Amino acid sequence: MDTTLIVVLAVVVLAIAAATLMLLRQRRSQGLRSRYGAEYIATVDETGDRRKAEAELKAREKRVEKFDIRPLDAGEVRRFSERWRDVQAEFVDSPGAAITSADELLAEVMSARGYPMSEFEQRAADLSVDHPKLVSDYRVAHEVAGMHARNEAGTEDMRRAFIHYRDLFEDLLGLSIGPRSTDEPRTFVSKEPDDERAARVRDEDDGRRADHRATRQRREDARDGRRAPRI
């Protein structure tokens, strides 16, 4: 076979292989971004590199595969649901205490499901594998719980944090808690005029986006602080 033809064929094969590899990487990136959503973006921001972020997300998946994650049985769901209703009722008179109780109850539910109780960031990373759409809210809510402990959280902060805890709690239990009590704050009442509900949902979405931006900025500041040279 002519040497020139061999070289041309080799170049074509290499080009096809490179294009295939690039396509596979693009599909992998698209799949991870679609699955993890805001958590994908936050991980890219934290690592400063898309490939490092994707490697981190895949490493989380391999770690969680080793856990014995299980659904709660009916008795556990009932007990945890009853405790949540107590926490929710507590929010009316003592939002700060309810936030602390909700944070602790979420940790108990995760432990019952089979998640190891490591430090918070590792716990959130583990949770992101099966609950990627809610983990950023969990981080925000946990941060508000810490702010409350330092007497820095406002009522609106705690209201939004409680909503985040509620959403994750219901997702971990695998079902809705049921009808909201009429003596709950308006935020947690399911029956309200459509126009009021639409306005509330818009406000909550705006607040959630603001929370995520603030949390992402604090994580970036912490990362930059760790990287800063010591004088």
C-alpha positions, 0 to 999 in steps of 0.5 A: 500500500502506498505510504501516502495513503497509509498516512492519510488513513491514519490521520482520518482514523485519529481524527474520527477517534478525536471527534468521537472522544469529544462527542462522548465528553460533551454528552457526559457533560450534558448528562451531568449538567442536566442531572445536577443542575445548580449543583453542577454549576456550584461545583464548577465554580468551587473547583474552578475547572469543568473537568475537575468538577465532573470528576468530583461529581462522578467520584461522589456517585462511586462513593454513594454506590457503596452505601446501603441507601434504603427507603423508610418503612411505613412505621418510620415514615409515620414517626418522622412525619409526626415529628415534622408536624411538631416542628412545623407547629413550633415555627409559628411561635419560635422560628429559630428553634424550629429551624434548629429542630428541622436541621437536626431532624433532617440529619436523623432522616438521612441517617435512617436512610443509610447516609453516613453522618460525616461533616456537613459538606460531605453529607451534602455532597453525598445527598447530591447524588440522589437529590441533586435538585434540592441539595443547594437548598439544603446548604442554604437552610443549614447555613441559615441554621448556623446564622440563627445560632450566631443571632444573625438570621432574620425572620425572612431568612428562617422562613425560606430556610424552613421551606427548603427543609420541608421540601427535602424532608418530603423528598427523603420520605418519598411522599407528601406530608399531607394537608397543611394545618390552617394555623400554619404561617401563610407560607405553609398553607396549601389553600390560598387564592391563586393570585396570592399563591402566584405572587408568593411562588415568585417571591420564593423563587426570587429568594431561592435564587438570591440564597443560592448566589449568596451561598455560592459566593461564600463558598468561593470566598472560602475557597479563595481564602484557603488558596491565599498565600500565607504571609 
